[in-house]
């Protein structure tokens, strides 16, 4: 595991707040030289602490305003069924996240669609055709109260 000190934490906090922050501005914020900050950021990337950089997009403005969570229960919980399911969800862009969970079902999917009709089409042509799916439960989000990708690093 990478050793993360106080300055690394400040770098991570700053980059989570603004991933487009220039190295010079980042150095000013954390009180180090640009060369030292660049070396730290490169180490954090190399060690897998920083996984990448992305632009956050507005789903509604891009025709994907409906957020839907889906519980998936598989018909069998064998290694090959898990592997087939995991491989199948990778190729569908409508599935933003897929998490294997402990509890009363096997996977939790996070998806986005234009509207309920688009979700219904997805359910019939993709979701219920995924390998091993026995049962699903759908939760359409009425209001997104909090959305963050920031991790506490302080």
SEDORO-980183 format. One record per residue (C-alpha): residue number from 1; x negated, y, z negated. Coordinates in steps of 0.5 Angstrom, whole numbers, padded with zeros to 4 digits, always signed. Layout:
! residues N
ATOM pos    xx    yy    zz
ATOM NUM     X     Y     Z
...
//
This chain:
! residues 154
ATOM pos    xx    yy    zz
ATOM   1 +0000 +0000 +0000
ATOM   2 -0002 +0007 +0002
ATOM   3 -0004 +0011 -0004
ATOM   4 +0000 +0018 -0004
ATOM   5 -0002 +0024 -0008
ATOM   6 +0001 +0030 -0010
ATOM   7 -0001 +0034 -0003
ATOM   8 +0001 +0028 +0001
ATOM   9 +0008 +0028 -0002
ATOM  10 +0008 +0036 -0001
ATOM  11 +0006 +0034 +0007
ATOM  12 +0012 +0029 +0007
ATOM  13 +0017 +0034 +0004
ATOM  14 +0015 +0039 +0009
ATOM  15 +0015 +0035 +0015
ATOM  16 +0022 +0032 +0013
ATOM  17 +0025 +0039 +0013
ATOM  18 +0022 +0041 +0019
ATOM  19 +0018 +0036 +0024
ATOM  20 +0016 +0041 +0029
ATOM  21 +0012 +0045 +0024
ATOM  22 +0005 +0046 +0027
ATOM  23 -0001 +0044 +0023
ATOM  24 -0003 +0051 +0022
ATOM  25 +0004 +0052 +0018
ATOM  26 +0003 +0046 +0015
ATOM  27 -0004 +0047 +0012
ATOM  28 -0001 +0054 +0010
ATOM  29 +0005 +0051 +0006
ATOM  30 +0000 +0045 +0002
ATOM  31 -0006 +0050 +0001
ATOM  32 -0011 +0046 +0005
ATOM  33 -0015 +0047 +0012
ATOM  34 -0012 +0045 +0018
ATOM  35 -0017 +0040 +0019
ATOM  36 -0016 +0037 +0012
ATOM  37 -0008 +0037 +0014
ATOM  38 -0009 +0034 +0020
ATOM  39 -0013 +0028 +0018
ATOM  40 -0008 +0027 +0012
ATOM  41 -0002 +0027 +0017
ATOM  42 -0006 +0022 +0022
ATOM  43 -0007 +0017 +0016
ATOM  44 +0000 +0017 +0014
ATOM  45 +0002 +0016 +0021
ATOM  46 -0003 +0010 +0022
ATOM  47 -0001 +0007 +0015
ATOM  48 +0006 +0007 +0017
ATOM  49 +0008 +0012 +0012
ATOM  50 +0011 +0017 +0017
ATOM  51 +0014 +0012 +0022
ATOM  52 +0015 +0018 +0028
ATOM  53 +0019 +0024 +0030
ATOM  54 +0026 +0025 +0032
ATOM  55 +0030 +0031 +0034
ATOM  56 +0037 +0030 +0030
ATOM  57 +0043 +0031 +0035
ATOM  58 +0050 +0033 +0034
ATOM  59 +0054 +0027 +0035
ATOM  60 +0061 +0031 +0037
ATOM  61 +0057 +0036 +0042
ATOM  62 +0055 +0029 +0045
ATOM  63 +0062 +0026 +0045
ATOM  64 +0060 +0021 +0040
ATOM  65 +0064 +0024 +0034
ATOM  66 +0067 +0018 +0031
ATOM  67 +0063 +0015 +0026
ATOM  68 +0065 +0007 +0025
ATOM  69 +0062 +0002 +0020
ATOM  70 +0063 -0005 +0021
ATOM  71 +0063 -0011 +0016
ATOM  72 +0061 -0017 +0020
ATOM  73 +0062 -0024 +0017
ATOM  74 +0058 -0030 +0021
ATOM  75 +0061 -0037 +0022
ATOM  76 +0055 -0040 +0020
ATOM  77 +0049 -0037 +0016
ATOM  78 +0043 -0041 +0019
ATOM  79 +0036 -0038 +0021
ATOM  80 +0038 -0039 +0029
ATOM  81 +0045 -0035 +0028
ATOM  82 +0041 -0030 +0024
ATOM  83 +0036 -0029 +0030
ATOM  84 +0041 -0029 +0035
ATOM  85 +0045 -0024 +0032
ATOM  86 +0039 -0019 +0031
ATOM  87 +0037 -0020 +0038
ATOM  88 +0044 -0019 +0041
ATOM  89 +0045 -0012 +0037
ATOM  90 +0038 -0009 +0039
ATOM  91 +0041 -0008 +0046
ATOM  92 +0047 -0004 +0045
ATOM  93 +0046 +0003 +0044
ATOM  94 +0053 +0004 +0041
ATOM  95 +0050 +0000 +0035
ATOM  96 +0046 +0006 +0031
ATOM  97 +0044 +0001 +0025
ATOM  98 +0045 -0006 +0023
ATOM  99 +0043 -0008 +0016
ATOM 100 +0043 -0015 +0013
ATOM 101 +0047 -0015 +0006
ATOM 102 +0048 -0019 +0000
ATOM 103 +0055 -0020 -0002
ATOM 104 +0062 -0022 +0001
ATOM 105 +0059 -0021 +0009
ATOM 106 +0053 -0021 +0013
ATOM 107 +0051 -0015 +0016
ATOM 108 +0053 -0008 +0016
ATOM 109 +0053 -0004 +0023
ATOM 110 +0053 +0004 +0024
ATOM 111 +0056 +0006 +0030
ATOM 112 +0059 +0012 +0034
ATOM 113 +0064 +0013 +0039
ATOM 114 +0068 +0018 +0043
ATOM 115 +0074 +0016 +0040
ATOM 116 +0078 +0010 +0037
ATOM 117 +0080 +0008 +0044
ATOM 118 +0072 +0007 +0046
ATOM 119 +0071 +0004 +0039
ATOM 120 +0077 -0001 +0041
ATOM 121 +0074 -0003 +0048
ATOM 122 +0067 -0004 +0044
ATOM 123 +0070 -0009 +0039
ATOM 124 +0073 -0013 +0045
ATOM 125 +0068 -0013 +0050
ATOM 126 +0062 -0013 +0045
ATOM 127 +0063 -0014 +0038
ATOM 128 +0067 -0020 +0038
ATOM 129 +0063 -0023 +0043
ATOM 130 +0056 -0022 +0039
ATOM 131 +0053 -0029 +0037
ATOM 132 +0056 -0032 +0031
ATOM 133 +0061 -0027 +0029
ATOM 134 +0067 -0030 +0025
ATOM 135 +0070 -0024 +0022
ATOM 136 +0070 -0016 +0022
ATOM 137 +0072 -0011 +0018
ATOM 138 +0072 -0004 +0021
ATOM 139 +0072 +0003 +0017
ATOM 140 +0073 +0009 +0021
ATOM 141 +0070 +0015 +0018
ATOM 142 +0075 +0021 +0017
ATOM 143 +0070 +0026 +0014
ATOM 144 +0062 +0025 +0014
ATOM 145 +0061 +0029 +0007
ATOM 146 +0053 +0028 +0007
ATOM 147 +0048 +0026 +0012
ATOM 148 +0041 +0026 +0011
ATOM 149 +0035 +0022 +0013
ATOM 150 +0030 +0025 +0008
ATOM 151 +0027 +0021 +0002
ATOM 152 +0025 +0023 -0004
ATOM 153 +0018 +0024 -0005
ATOM 154 +0017 +0029 -0011
//
